[in-house]
Amino acid sequence: MNLVTSQQALPAETIALDPPPDEEDWSSAKLPPRRRARALALQALFELDATQHQIDDVLQALLDDSNLPASGEEFARELVAGVNEQHVALDETIQEYATAWPVSQLSLVDRSLLRLAVYELTVSKNVSPKVVINEAVELAKLFGGESSPRFINGVLGSLQDTIQG
């Protein structure tokens, strides 16, 4: 994904997307492996959107520091690769449901999180829509701004209503 914003980083610089220190540790073995995989995928997508780093380098660096089981690593890789391949179509879908702001003006966290969840809802379809939306809202609480959970829930809920017809 070669999505570069005005917040470009130097090639050797790593962009960290860390939860506040008082929040539960997203990488903790206490959390379900798939939630940890989604959090890792979100971090990778955030960095790819903020920098010109290579997808394989970003993902491998995050996976090297994670304690994900093999199934979680595979899930994270699938999510990042899928969003990377489909980001233009995902952004078009997001724009249909987040009409108040152009996708390019969404916060990096919200944009990355919406891409991830919209991918799971519309392309991957391997997980129940309720689970996808709940996971996205939980990640928004952990990584996003104060209004992120409500915004993410609204956009994804509207999309899901359309999908269900």
One Martini backbone bead per residue (centre of mass of N, CA, C, O) as a GRO file, in nm:
protein
  165
    1MET     BB    1   0.094   0.037   0.026
    2ASN     BB    2   0.096   0.383  -0.110
    3LEU     BB    3   0.003   0.567   0.146
    4VAL     BB    4   0.054   0.911   0.155
    5THR     BB    5   0.104   1.159   0.376
    6SER     BB    6   0.195   1.446   0.547
    7GLN     BB    7   0.311   1.213   0.762
    8GLN     BB    8   0.587   1.150   0.689
    9ALA     BB    9   0.853   0.927   0.715
   10LEU     BB   10   1.130   0.802   0.767
   11PRO     BB   11   1.243   0.503   0.659
   12ALA     BB   12   1.370   0.424   0.959
   13GLU     BB   13   1.107   0.494   1.079
   14THR     BB   14   0.885   0.422   1.339
   15ILE     BB   15   0.540   0.374   1.374
   16ALA     BB   16   0.348   0.413   1.660
   17LEU     BB   17   0.063   0.218   1.794
   18ASP     BB   18  -0.038   0.296   2.109
   19PRO     BB   19  -0.172   0.244   2.387
   20PRO     BB   20  -0.254   0.342   2.664
   21PRO     BB   21  -0.101   0.261   2.965
   22ASP     BB   22  -0.395   0.201   3.116
   23GLU     BB   23  -0.443  -0.017   2.928
   24GLU     BB   24  -0.481  -0.298   2.806
   25ASP     BB   25  -0.286  -0.538   2.679
   26TRP     BB   26  -0.303  -0.628   2.349
   27SER     BB   27  -0.068  -0.867   2.376
   28SER     BB   28  -0.205  -1.033   2.567
   29ALA     BB   29  -0.283  -1.363   2.643
   30LYS     BB   30  -0.576  -1.292   2.751
   31LEU     BB   31  -0.635  -1.231   2.476
   32PRO     BB   32  -0.756  -1.300   2.195
   33PRO     BB   33  -0.586  -1.383   1.913
   34ARG     BB   34  -0.767  -1.227   1.707
   35ARG     BB   35  -0.747  -0.952   1.844
   36ARG     BB   36  -0.441  -0.932   1.831
   37ALA     BB   37  -0.430  -0.956   1.522
   38ARG     BB   38  -0.594  -0.700   1.468
   39ALA     BB   39  -0.406  -0.506   1.616
   40LEU     BB   40  -0.163  -0.564   1.438
   41ALA     BB   41  -0.294  -0.489   1.171
   42LEU     BB   42  -0.355  -0.199   1.251
   43GLN     BB   43  -0.061  -0.114   1.291
   44ALA     BB   44   0.031  -0.173   1.004
   45LEU     BB   45  -0.172   0.011   0.855
   46PHE     BB   46  -0.088   0.269   0.990
   47GLU     BB   47   0.209   0.269   0.894
   48LEU     BB   48   0.148   0.249   0.587
   49ASP     BB   49  -0.013   0.525   0.584
   50ALA     BB   50   0.239   0.705   0.718
   51THR     BB   51   0.433   0.558   0.513
   52GLN     BB   52   0.698   0.394   0.294
   53HIS     BB   53   0.683   0.122   0.386
   54GLN     BB   54   0.711  -0.209   0.375
   55ILE     BB   55   0.497  -0.457   0.431
   56ASP     BB   56   0.690  -0.688   0.521
   57ASP     BB   57   0.852  -0.524   0.730
   58VAL     BB   58   0.625  -0.437   0.914
   59LEU     BB   59   0.501  -0.712   0.980
   60GLN     BB   60   0.756  -0.854   1.086
   61ALA     BB   61   0.821  -0.663   1.320
   62LEU     BB   62   0.554  -0.713   1.470
   63LEU     BB   63   0.572  -1.025   1.488
   64ASP     BB   64   0.843  -1.041   1.644
   65ASP     BB   65   0.694  -0.880   1.901
   66SER     BB   66   0.503  -1.107   1.928
   67ASN     BB   67   0.265  -1.365   2.086
   68LEU     BB   68   0.160  -1.518   1.850
   69PRO     BB   69   0.018  -1.754   1.710
   70ALA     BB   70   0.016  -1.893   1.406
   71SER     BB   71  -0.285  -1.827   1.351
   72GLY     BB   72  -0.255  -1.521   1.411
   73GLU     BB   73  -0.043  -1.455   1.200
   74GLU     BB   74  -0.209  -1.543   0.956
   75PHE     BB   75  -0.446  -1.350   1.002
   76ALA     BB   76  -0.285  -1.087   0.988
   77ARG     BB   77  -0.174  -1.127   0.703
   78GLU     BB   78  -0.448  -1.145   0.560
   79LEU     BB   79  -0.551  -0.866   0.638
   80VAL     BB   80  -0.324  -0.690   0.523
   81ALA     BB   81  -0.329  -0.796   0.234
   82GLY     BB   82  -0.627  -0.738   0.174
   83VAL     BB   83  -0.626  -0.434   0.227
   84ASN     BB   84  -0.400  -0.363   0.033
   85GLU     BB   85  -0.550  -0.467  -0.228
   86GLN     BB   86  -0.849  -0.305  -0.142
   87HIS     BB   87  -0.830   0.006  -0.057
   88VAL     BB   88  -0.994   0.153  -0.274
   89ALA     BB   89  -1.267   0.010  -0.233
   90LEU     BB   90  -1.285   0.063   0.070
   91ASP     BB   91  -1.289   0.374   0.052
   92GLU     BB   92  -1.551   0.390  -0.110
   93THR     BB   93  -1.726   0.260   0.106
   94ILE     BB   94  -1.666   0.452   0.335
   95GLN     BB   95  -1.770   0.710   0.191
   96GLU     BB   96  -2.073   0.619   0.186
   97TYR     BB   97  -2.079   0.612   0.531
   98ALA     BB   98  -1.868   0.876   0.559
   99THR     BB   99  -1.988   1.175   0.453
  100ALA     BB  100  -1.860   1.414   0.633
  101TRP     BB  101  -1.581   1.281   0.535
  102PRO     BB  102  -1.308   1.241   0.391
  103VAL     BB  103  -1.099   0.984   0.402
  104SER     BB  104  -0.834   1.163   0.406
  105GLN     BB  105  -0.948   1.310   0.693
  106LEU     BB  106  -0.913   1.085   0.857
  107SER     BB  107  -0.789   0.928   1.085
  108LEU     BB  108  -0.559   0.686   1.085
  109VAL     BB  109  -0.708   0.498   1.272
  110ASP     BB  110  -0.993   0.504   1.152
  111ARG     BB  111  -0.914   0.424   0.865
  112SER     BB  112  -0.776   0.155   0.932
  113LEU     BB  113  -1.016   0.029   1.083
  114LEU     BB  114  -1.223   0.047   0.855
  115ARG     BB  115  -1.074  -0.120   0.650
  116LEU     BB  116  -1.063  -0.376   0.813
  117ALA     BB  117  -1.374  -0.413   0.863
  118VAL     BB  118  -1.473  -0.391   0.570
  119TYR     BB  119  -1.320  -0.632   0.474
  120GLU     BB  120  -1.460  -0.840   0.659
  121LEU     BB  121  -1.758  -0.771   0.561
  122THR     BB  122  -1.708  -0.774   0.220
  123VAL     BB  123  -1.474  -0.997   0.161
  124SER     BB  124  -1.414  -1.222   0.367
  125LYS     BB  125  -1.660  -1.336   0.556
  126ASN     BB  126  -1.546  -1.521   0.824
  127VAL     BB  127  -1.722  -1.331   1.009
  128SER     BB  128  -1.930  -1.208   1.206
  129PRO     BB  129  -2.058  -0.897   1.202
  130LYS     BB  130  -2.077  -0.855   1.509
  131VAL     BB  131  -1.781  -0.918   1.564
  132VAL     BB  132  -1.648  -0.708   1.386
  133ILE     BB  133  -1.776  -0.460   1.521
  134ASN     BB  134  -1.685  -0.515   1.810
  135GLU     BB  135  -1.382  -0.521   1.754
  136ALA     BB  136  -1.362  -0.235   1.638
  137VAL     BB  137  -1.462  -0.088   1.890
  138GLU     BB  138  -1.245  -0.194   2.083
  139LEU     BB  139  -1.005  -0.074   1.921
  140ALA     BB  140  -1.105   0.218   1.938
  141LYS     BB  141  -1.079   0.237   2.247
  142LEU     BB  142  -0.767   0.175   2.249
  143PHE     BB  143  -0.660   0.372   1.983
  144GLY     BB  144  -0.854   0.595   1.977
  145GLY     BB  145  -1.059   0.832   2.016
  146GLU     BB  146  -1.329   0.939   2.183
  147SER     BB  147  -1.521   0.912   1.905
  148SER     BB  148  -1.449   0.643   1.759
  149PRO     BB  149  -1.649   0.422   1.849
  150ARG     BB  150  -1.906   0.563   1.744
  151PHE     BB  151  -1.818   0.601   1.452
  152ILE     BB  152  -1.755   0.309   1.379
  153ASN     BB  153  -2.033   0.194   1.451
  154GLY     BB  154  -2.199   0.366   1.252
  155VAL     BB  155  -2.067   0.284   0.987
  156LEU     BB  156  -2.092  -0.029   1.019
  157GLY     BB  157  -2.396  -0.040   1.072
  158SER     BB  158  -2.483   0.078   0.799
  159LEU     BB  159  -2.349  -0.131   0.624
  160GLN     BB  160  -2.494  -0.379   0.743
  161ASP     BB  161  -2.780  -0.293   0.669
  162THR     BB  162  -2.726  -0.308   0.363
  163ILE     BB  163  -2.635  -0.601   0.342
  164GLN     BB  164  -2.908  -0.721   0.466
  165GLY     BB  165  -3.155  -0.532   0.344
   0.00000   0.00000   0.00000
